[in-house]
Amino acid sequence: MENLLTLKHLNKSYQIGTEQLQVLFDINLEVHAGDFIALLGPSGSGKSTLMNIIGCMDTADSGEYFLHDKAIHLADDTQMTKIRNQEIGFIFQKYQLISQYTVLQNVIMPLLIRGIPRKEAVKLAAEKLEMLGMADRLNHKPNELSGGQQQRVSIARALVGQPSILLADEPTGALDSKTGEEVLNLFQELNDMGNSIIMITHDPKVGQKAKRIVKIIDGRLYLE
């Protein structure tokens, strides 16, 4: 199985006043193409910090991070921005949709940033939204949608650029239990289609939907 993502001996700390607070300790992890992993841990466990490093929004103090064959730990800011846009599909708890934009405008945004012509971007975005059951909502604004519909738009935006990996941060956290279950079932369908997913959650029941659970406690990983 293709090795998609590798973390080797990652450490991360933050300066808090005069104190140095270490939040990640010797993190080692391999993610294969087609994996669906739940990164499971309580608040304060370090899972958000690890997510930010995997998502190229932060860097480790030491250690190595490879995505495909790219040495992410050696990338500069410009390269990191490009990697975020082309390799990582982000799905957030609060959706992070732009309120004044329509559904279609929100989904084409990462493609336009990449330099894809608008006509092609619209076609790709419409295809993803149709796949996710949102074809009749293209011209709606986010505040005209339910929470579950907004999360589907967020998922379409993450998928539209065909990223190497989907990074989902507490994707059901703002949803009721029924809608959350529907979103998790959608994740399983996306994984069955070949999408690689890392899902960050504090909820063991949510984590059970993944193929593999990786626990993080006090900044240390425990593989199951």
N, C-alpha and C positions, 0 to 999 in steps of 0.2 A: 504494500500500500504506500502511495506517495506521501512522503513527509512534507507537510505543508508549513508548519511553524515549529520552531525549536527555541526554547529558552534555556540558557545554561548559566547557572550560578548567579542569578540576578539578585542584587541587593539595592535597597532604596531607603534613604533617610531624609528627614526634613529638619531644618534648623528652627527650633521653637525657643525664642528668646536666646538664652545662653546655652540651652541644652540641644543636643543632637538626638532626635527621636528616630530610631530605626523602625520602619514599618514593613519591610520585606526582607526575608532572610533566606539566602541561598536557594532561590526559586529555580527548579528544573521541571520542564514540561515539554512533551512532544504532542503535537496535534497533526493528525493525518487528514488527507483529503477525504471528505465525506463524513468526518466526525461530527457528532452533536454532543458537545460537552457542557455540563452545568458546572460553573464555578460557584460553589456553595459555601457561604460563610456568614456569620452574624455581622451586625454593624460594628465597625472598628477593626475588622479582621484583616484589612489590607486589600480586599477584593477590588474596590474602586481604584486604588493606586495601581494594581496589577492590570486592570482593564485599561487604564489610561496609557500605560506603557505598551501594551499589546496594540492599542489603537493609535499609537504614534502621537499621542497628545502630551506625553511626558517621556522622560528618559531615566534609565536606571543609573545609579552611581557606579556600578561595576557589573560585569557579566556580559553575556552575549545574547543577541536576539536575531534569529534568522527567519525570514519569511520567504518561502521558496529558497532560492540561493542568495538572496540579498542580505547583506550584513547590516541590519537596521541600526544596530548600536554604533555604527560608523557613519551613519547618514547625517548630513547637515540639515538646517531648518528648511531649506528649499526642497531638498529631497524628501524630507518627512511630510511636507505639505502634499507633494505629489503622490506619495504612498498612501496617505489618508484618503485622497480623492479616488485613486485608482484601485487600491487593493482591499480597503476596509469598507464594509457596509454597516453603518451605525443605526441601531434601533434603540430609542430612548424611552424611559418610563413616561416622560411628559410629552412625548412625540416630537417636540422641537420643530413644529411647523410654523411657517411665517404667516401670521394671521391675515395680513392684507393680500396675500397671494391666493389664487385658486389652487385646487388640488393638482391640476396639471402643471401649473407654474412651480409648485413646490417640488414636484417629482423631476421636472426637467433640469432643475437648478444644478445638480452636480455634473450633468452632462455639458451644460453650457460653460461651466467653469473649466471643464476639460478641453473645451474648444470644439466640441461636436456641433455641426450646423443645426440651427433651430428646427428645421423641418425634420431632420433625422431624429433629433432629441424628442420631439413631440410624438413621432411614430413609436419610438422605443418606450416612452413613458406610458402612452395609451395602451400598448400591449401588456405591460406589467399591471397596470390598473385594471384592465379587463380580466386578466388572470386572477386577480385578487377580488373580483366581484364589485369593482368600483367604477365600471364603465359609464354608469349613469350619473356619476358625481363629479365629472371632470371640471366643471365650471363652478362648483360649490366652494365656498370658503370654509376653513377649518371649524369655525364656530357654528356652522350649519350641519355639522356631522356629529354622530355619537362618538363616545370614546373608542369603541371598537373599530369604527370606520376610520377615525383619525390614526389609529395604530396601523391599520391596513395601508393607509397612505404612507406612513412612515416606513413600513416594510417595503412598499413599492419603490420609494426613494432610495432605500438601501440596496435593493436588488438591481436597479435600472442600469447601473454601471458595470454589472457582472463582476463584482468584487471576488477576491480570493476567499474571503471569510466574512461572515455576518457576525457582528459583535452586538449582542442584545443586553442592555442594562436594565434589569428589573422590568421586563417588557409587559408584565401583567400587573404591575404595582398600582396603577391608577385605574384599574378596571374591576368591575364586579366579578364574582366568581364564575358566572356562566360565560360572560364575554371573555374572561381570562382563559377559560378552558378552550374556547373557540380559537383564540390566538395561539395557544400551545399546540392544538391540533394542526393549525396551519404551519407552525414551525416544523412539526413532524413531516408534513407533506413536502415542505420545501427541502428538508433533509433527504427525503426519499427521492427527490428530483436531482440530488447531487450536491446541494449547497452545504458547505461546511459552516457550522454554527458554534460559537461560544456564548453561552447564556449566563449572565451574572445574576444570582438570586440569593436571598436569605431564607427562602421557603423550601424546606425539604420536599413538600408535595410537588412544587413546581419543578424542582431538580429531578424528580423521578421520571419526568417526561423525556429527559435526555437519554442518550445511549450510554453515557459515561459520566460519573460524578467525580469531580475533583474538589476536595474540601480545603478551605483555607482558614486557619485558626491562628490568631496572633502572628500573622505575617509569614506563616510556614505552610507549605502545601503537603497534603496527605492524599496520595493517589489510591483509588479504590479499584 
